Amino acid sequence: MDGNLQLIRNDLWILTRRILADAVDEDNGKKLHIGGVLGVLASAIEEDEIQSLARTVTGWSREMLDSVTVPQPN
Protein backbone atom coordinates (compact mmCIF):
# COMPACT_ATOMS: atom_id res chain seq x y z
CA MET A 1 0.00 0.00 0.00
CA ASP A 2 1.45 3.35 -0.97
CA GLY A 3 1.78 6.26 1.44
CA ASN A 4 -1.28 8.15 0.20
CA LEU A 5 -3.54 5.13 0.57
CA GLN A 6 -2.13 4.50 4.05
CA LEU A 7 -3.03 8.09 5.05
CA ILE A 8 -6.53 7.73 3.60
CA ARG A 9 -7.03 4.43 5.42
CA ASN A 10 -5.88 5.94 8.70
CA ASP A 11 -8.24 8.90 8.26
CA LEU A 12 -11.11 6.53 7.49
CA TRP A 13 -10.41 4.49 10.63
CA ILE A 14 -10.41 7.68 12.72
CA LEU A 15 -13.70 8.85 11.17
CA THR A 16 -15.21 5.39 11.57
CA ARG A 17 -14.39 5.24 15.28
CA ARG A 18 -15.78 8.75 15.87
CA ILE A 19 -18.98 8.12 13.94
CA LEU A 20 -19.59 4.76 15.62
CA ALA A 21 -18.97 6.27 19.08
CA ASP A 22 -21.40 9.12 18.32
CA ALA A 23 -23.96 6.67 16.93
CA VAL A 24 -23.86 4.51 20.01
CA ASP A 25 -24.15 7.56 22.28
CA GLU A 26 -27.12 8.85 20.27
CA ASP A 27 -28.59 5.45 19.30
CA ASN A 28 -28.48 6.63 15.68
CA GLY A 29 -28.87 3.87 13.09
CA LYS A 30 -27.86 6.08 10.18
CA LYS A 31 -24.53 6.89 11.80
CA LEU A 32 -24.00 3.22 12.58
CA HIS A 33 -24.55 2.38 8.91
CA ILE A 34 -22.21 5.15 7.69
CA GLY A 35 -19.55 4.11 10.20
CA GLY A 36 -19.86 0.53 9.01
CA VAL A 37 -19.45 1.57 5.37
CA LEU A 38 -16.35 3.63 6.19
CA GLY A 39 -14.91 0.70 8.11
CA VAL A 40 -15.45 -1.61 5.13
CA LEU A 41 -13.73 0.91 2.85
CA ALA A 42 -10.77 1.25 5.23
CA SER A 43 -10.45 -2.54 5.38
CA ALA A 44 -10.58 -2.80 1.58
CA ILE A 45 -7.76 -0.27 1.29
CA GLU A 46 -5.70 -2.10 3.89
CA GLU A 47 -6.17 -5.44 2.15
CA ASP A 48 -5.63 -3.94 -1.33
CA GLU A 49 -9.12 -5.01 -2.40
CA ILE A 50 -10.37 -1.65 -3.67
CA GLN A 51 -11.25 -2.93 -7.16
CA SER A 52 -13.23 -5.82 -5.71
CA LEU A 53 -15.07 -3.45 -3.38
CA ALA A 54 -15.78 -1.08 -6.27
CA ARG A 55 -17.34 -3.92 -8.28
CA THR A 56 -19.49 -4.92 -5.31
CA VAL A 57 -20.67 -1.36 -4.70
CA THR A 58 -21.43 -0.90 -8.40
CA GLY A 59 -23.53 -4.04 -8.30
CA TRP A 60 -25.41 -2.81 -5.22
CA SER A 61 -26.13 0.54 -6.86
CA ARG A 62 -27.45 -1.15 -10.00
CA GLU A 63 -29.72 -3.35 -7.90
CA MET A 64 -31.03 -0.32 -6.04
CA LEU A 65 -31.62 1.63 -9.25
CA ASP A 66 -33.40 -1.33 -10.82
CA SER A 67 -35.82 -1.44 -7.90
CA VAL A 68 -36.66 2.28 -8.07
CA THR A 69 -39.74 3.15 -10.04
CA VAL A 70 -39.69 6.50 -11.75
CA PRO A 71 -43.05 8.27 -12.03
CA GLN A 72 -44.04 8.78 -15.65
CA PRO A 73 -45.47 12.12 -16.80
CA ASN A 74 -49.22 12.10 -17.47
C-alpha positions in Angstrom: 0.0 0.0 0.0 1.4 3.4 -1.0 1.8 6.3 1.4 -1.3 8.2 0.2 -3.5 5.1 0.6 -2.1 4.5 4.1 -3.0 8.1 5.1 -6.5 7.7 3.6 -7.0 4.4 5.4 -5.9 5.9 8.7 -8.2 8.9 8.3 -11.1 6.5 7.5 -10.4 4.5 10.6 -10.4 7.7 12.7 -13.7 8.8 11.2 -15.2 5.4 11.6 -14.4 5.2 15.3 -15.8 8.8 15.9 -19.0 8.1 13.9 -19.6 4.8 15.6 -19.0 6.3 19.1 -21.4 9.1 18.3 -24.0 6.7 16.9 -23.9 4.5 20.0 -24.1 7.6 22.3 -27.1 8.8 20.3 -28.6 5.5 19.3 -28.5 6.6 15.7 -28.9 3.9 13.1 -27.9 6.1 10.2 -24.5 6.9 11.8 -24.0 3.2 12.6 -24.5 2.4 8.9 -22.2 5.2 7.7 -19.6 4.1 10.2 -19.9 0.5 9.0 -19.5 1.6 5.4 -16.4 3.6 6.2 -14.9 0.7 8.1 -15.4 -1.6 5.1 -13.7 0.9 2.9 -10.8 1.3 5.2 -10.4 -2.5 5.4 -10.6 -2.8 1.6 -7.8 -0.3 1.3 -5.7 -2.1 3.9 -6.2 -5.4 2.2 -5.6 -3.9 -1.3 -9.1 -5.0 -2.4 -10.4 -1.7 -3.7 -11.3 -2.9 -7.2 -13.2 -5.8 -5.7 -15.1 -3.5 -3.4 -15.8 -1.1 -6.3 -17.3 -3.9 -8.3 -19.5 -4.9 -5.3 -20.7 -1.4 -4.7 -21.4 -0.9 -8.4 -23.5 -4.0 -8.3 -25.4 -2.8 -5.2 -26.1 0.5 -6.9 -27.4 -1.1 -10.0 -29.7 -3.3 -7.9 -31.0 -0.3 -6.0 -31.6 1.6 -9.2 -33.4 -1.3 -10.8 -35.8 -1.4 -7.9 -36.7 2.3 -8.1 -39.7 3.2 -10.0 -39.7 6.5 -11.8 -43.0 8.3 -12.0 -44.0 8.8 -15.7 -45.5 12.1 -16.8 -49.2 12.1 -17.5 
